[in-house]
Amino acid sequence: MKFDYMIIGAGFAGSILAERMASQLDKKVLVVDKRNYIAGNAYDYYDENGILVHKYGPHIFHTNSKKVFDYLSQFTKWNTYTHKVKAVIEGKNIPIPFNLNSIYELFPKKYAEKLENILIEKYGFGLKIPILKMKETDNSELKLLADYIYKNVFYGYTVKQWGLKPEELDFNVSSRVPVYISRDNRYFQDTYQCLPKNGYTEMFSNMLNHKNIKILLNTDYRDAIEYIKFDKLIYTGTLDYFFDNMFGELPYRSLEFNFETFDSPKFQELGQINFPNNYDYTRITEFKHLTQQNHPKTTIAYEYPMPFISGKNEAYYPIPRPENNDLFAKYKNEADKLKNAFFIGRLADYKYYNMDQIAGVALQLFENKIAK
Ligand SMILES: Cc1cc2nc3c(=O)[nH]c(=O)nc-3n(C[C@H](O)[C@H](O)[C@H](O)COP(=O)(O)OP(=O)(O)OC[C@H]3O[C@@H](n4cnc5c(N)ncnc54)[C@H](O)[C@@H]3O)c2cc1C
């Protein structure tokens, strides 16, 4: 059998494109994944205790895009969920993103009031300031505060997460979680914040449940390419692997998750607690807060960042810094030369995408290039 499209990767990018081509263009599609399940890094499953967990770290869907939300809503109902995070700073659990409430948790009231006034006067209420920007201030009181936040909230976490200091990464990494001049403790401010009611894997299963879509699991791209016949390729894996490392390996950061189940219904006050300064893990996730599952036990995951080693662990995050971006550009240049192949996704674009962002990019690729 010959397929119109072979798609490598059953994550958001690959699955959305498969669904669109099968349902809108009546194309015959084969989705191939090297893992033995669909859903990419959003994969969730019931552990041996019957608790729904996220294998590749906590995934909270949040978006301002009604288009993306409506599209995915065809395949799932949702549980609304407001993500809140605290970080352990000087023995106290304080709200993250760092905001005015965090200041009141850490400093004496009078001093906190003074800092609040300075911040509002300088930036305005409701503004979000990247920490590296705030550190540039010439106001001595603000500079002290900025240095305190940098040291206690950002520095240790970034060094653990990336193996690099905040200044050694592209500016947009540390500005992803800016200081928020507000009393809003929510981690995200997006219009839609939710998780699929019965989990991500079921949402993907509904998406791929179409007579024109076949799924081949446990199969690497290199093996599939040997014997599958197809007209066009969509590839969502890494480009260095695709091109046999012809320019060298692209650096990624990896993670290890250590899951633990407790014989009590609750472990911690929120779904996510960060540890910028203590321990080797960056955060502890308690999944039941996210999934809202009722269960007498609870499962948590400790998250340990580490270097990516090809063949040993998973490539989770591209490491955004100029020399890596330059190396990626060489691979992208090769990819652009190939007719009948599209490269898309967090690995193939060497770019951190939230789920809604990659969903939007996949829908756009379909509308602007594939369906035209
Ligand atoms: C720890 C962590 C937490 C996150 N939390 C959030 C969050 O809370 N909210 C949010 O919006 N986003 C979050 N994200 C981002 C989210 O995971 C991505 O947006 C999403 O997974 C991107 O989808 P994708 O299809 O590009 O890639 P993926 O989901 O990674 O899918 C790629 C697929 O391709 C397969 N593949 C790769 N190479 C090959 C090959 N050679 N042969 C066969 N198959 C191959 C892989 O096995 C994988 O299944 C998080 C990411 C991480 C790492």
Ligand as a Chemical Component Dictionary entry (heavy atoms), coordinates in Angstrom:
data_LIG
# 
_chem_comp.id                   LIG 
_chem_comp.type                 NON-POLYMER 
_chem_comp.pdbx_formal_charge   0 
_chem_comp.three_letter_code    LIG 
# 
loop_
_chem_comp_atom.comp_id 
_chem_comp_atom.atom_id 
_chem_comp_atom.alt_atom_id 
_chem_comp_atom.type_symbol 
_chem_comp_atom.charge 
_chem_comp_atom.model_Cartn_x 
_chem_comp_atom.model_Cartn_y 
_chem_comp_atom.model_Cartn_z 
_chem_comp_atom.pdbx_ordinal 
LIG C1  C1  C 0 8.735  18.967 30.790 1  
LIG C2  C2  C 0 7.852  19.658 29.806 2  
LIG C3  C3  C 0 6.688  20.255 30.256 3  
LIG C4  C4  C 0 5.853  20.901 29.355 4  
LIG N1  N1  N 0 4.732  21.501 29.841 5  
LIG C5  C5  C 0 3.922  22.162 29.009 6  
LIG C6  C6  C 0 2.753  22.829 29.511 7  
LIG O1  O1  O 0 2.452  22.784 30.711 8  
LIG N2  N2  N 0 1.965  23.482 28.623 9  
LIG C7  C7  C 0 2.265  23.553 27.290 10 
LIG O2  O2  O 0 1.498  24.166 26.542 11 
LIG N3  N3  N 0 3.365  22.926 26.787 12 
LIG C8  C8  C 0 4.192  22.246 27.599 13 
LIG N4  N4  N 0 5.305  21.617 27.103 14 
LIG C9  C9  C 0 5.579  21.661 25.648 15 
LIG C10 C10 C 0 4.899  20.507 24.888 16 
LIG O3  O3  O 0 5.447  19.282 25.345 17 
LIG C11 C11 C 0 5.154  20.697 23.386 18 
LIG O4  O4  O 0 4.506  21.877 22.976 19 
LIG C12 C12 C 0 4.633  19.573 22.505 20 
LIG O5  O5  O 0 5.018  18.315 22.964 21 
LIG C13 C13 C 0 5.157  19.754 21.087 22 
LIG O6  O6  O 0 4.596  18.789 20.227 23 
LIG P1  P1  P 0 5.447  18.225 19.000 24 
LIG O7  O7  O 0 4.512  17.435 18.165 25 
LIG O8  O8  O 0 6.223  19.304 18.359 26 
LIG O9  O9  O 0 6.564  17.287 19.674 27 
LIG P2  P2  P 0 6.447  15.951 20.529 28 
LIG O10 O10 O 0 5.258  15.970 21.415 29 
LIG O11 O11 O 0 7.768  15.748 21.158 30 
LIG O12 O12 O 0 6.227  14.809 19.427 31 
LIG C14 C14 C 0 7.285  14.355 18.596 32 
LIG C15 C15 C 0 7.101  12.864 18.402 33 
LIG O13 O13 O 0 8.001  12.441 17.376 34 
LIG C16 C16 C 0 8.523  11.177 17.724 35 
LIG N5  N5  N 0 9.813  11.015 17.047 36 
LIG C17 C17 C 0 10.898 11.831 17.130 37 
LIG N6  N6  N 0 11.901 11.357 16.365 38 
LIG C18 C18 C 0 11.440 10.226 15.774 39 
LIG C19 C19 C 0 12.019 9.272  14.884 40 
LIG N7  N7  N 0 13.283 9.397  14.440 41 
LIG N8  N8  N 0 11.276 8.228  14.477 42 
LIG C20 C20 C 0 9.995  8.081  14.936 43 
LIG N9  N9  N 0 9.399  8.943  15.785 44 
LIG C21 C21 C 0 10.116 10.007 16.198 45 
LIG C22 C22 C 0 8.676  11.259 19.246 46 
LIG O14 O14 O 0 8.715  9.960  19.816 47 
LIG C23 C23 C 0 7.440  12.047 19.651 48 
LIG O15 O15 O 0 6.356  11.202 19.978 49 
LIG C24 C24 C 0 6.175  20.964 27.974 50 
LIG C25 C25 C 0 7.351  20.355 27.528 51 
LIG C26 C26 C 0 8.189  19.717 28.428 52 
LIG C27 C27 C 0 9.446  19.101 27.937 53 
# 
loop_
_chem_comp_bond.comp_id 
_chem_comp_bond.atom_id_1 
_chem_comp_bond.atom_id_2 
_chem_comp_bond.value_order 
_chem_comp_bond.pdbx_ordinal 
LIG C1  C2  SING 1  
LIG C2  C3  SING 2  
LIG C2  C26 DOUB 3  
LIG C3  C4  DOUB 4  
LIG C4  N1  SING 5  
LIG C4  C24 SING 6  
LIG N1  C5  DOUB 7  
LIG C5  C6  SING 8  
LIG C5  C8  SING 9  
LIG C6  O1  DOUB 10 
LIG C6  N2  SING 11 
LIG N2  C7  SING 12 
LIG C7  O2  DOUB 13 
LIG C7  N3  SING 14 
LIG N3  C8  DOUB 15 
LIG C8  N4  SING 16 
LIG N4  C9  SING 17 
LIG N4  C24 SING 18 
LIG C9  C10 SING 19 
LIG C10 O3  SING 20 
LIG C10 C11 SING 21 
LIG C11 O4  SING 22 
LIG C11 C12 SING 23 
LIG C12 O5  SING 24 
LIG C12 C13 SING 25 
LIG C13 O6  SING 26 
LIG O6  P1  SING 27 
LIG P1  O7  DOUB 28 
LIG P1  O8  SING 29 
LIG P1  O9  SING 30 
LIG O9  P2  SING 31 
LIG P2  O10 DOUB 32 
LIG P2  O11 SING 33 
LIG P2  O12 SING 34 
LIG O12 C14 SING 35 
LIG C14 C15 SING 36 
LIG C15 O13 SING 37 
LIG C15 C23 SING 38 
LIG O13 C16 SING 39 
LIG C16 N5  SING 40 
LIG C16 C22 SING 41 
LIG N5  C17 SING 42 
LIG N5  C21 SING 43 
LIG C17 N6  DOUB 44 
LIG N6  C18 SING 45 
LIG C18 C19 SING 46 
LIG C18 C21 DOUB 47 
LIG C19 N7  SING 48 
LIG C19 N8  DOUB 49 
LIG N8  C20 SING 50 
LIG C20 N9  DOUB 51 
LIG N9  C21 SING 52 
LIG C22 O14 SING 53 
LIG C22 C23 SING 54 
LIG C23 O15 SING 55 
LIG C24 C25 DOUB 56 
LIG C25 C26 SING 57 
LIG C26 C27 SING 58 
# 
